[in-house]
Amino acid sequence: MKGISVSNDIVPLREFKAELSKWLRSVQQNGQAVIITQNGKPAGVLLSPKDCDELRHSRLFIAAIKRGIADASSDRVLDTPRLRQELEKRRRQGAGVMKVVWTAEALEQLAAIEDMIARNNPARAQKSGERLIKRGQCVSRFPRRGRIVPEPSDPEIREVFVMAYRVVYSVQRTRIESLTLFEGHRLLRQEEIRRSEKHGR
């Protein structure tokens, strides 16, 4: 990401809305962030997909380092022989099939999806529900096959996709908890994660 140019890369909200295509094209071509102001104050930033991914990955990397430092400070450390023992236990656990459980929140979302589909195609609704369940169940053998959900950036909260939906799950020591399902274009809010985790306990 290049340095910000006050004359070229800062734009009032009204101008940004009037020339949205122009600014999107500029970001895609130049890779330069655009700062959007409202009432003279910064209100948002438009980034290229590449820069957005780099920022997210940097955030995950820094968070992982902080967790490592916290572990070291609390003496949650292993010598190399113990490390190999623990890793072998994880390998044996990974070779099996973990139990998948569904939260009450996931049930509500699944039922809502079926109801929505049934309005136009009742015969397809149940089949779609079964596809979602099958997709949620498929992570039982390889729990970390799903991508890390970008919104909370928690490595244990992952998701898989099916049709136009995201199936979000949490990897625990002895089981996989399917937390929620929702449309693929929606962002996952922190309160949705907390609500579904509460329903899963």
Helices and strands as residue ranges (DSSP letters): H 6-9, E 10-12, H 13-18, H 20-30, E 34-38, E 41-46, H 49-73, H 80-94, E 99-102, H 104-118, H 122-137, G 138-140, G 143-145, E 147-148, E 157-162, E 165-171, E 175-183, H 190-200
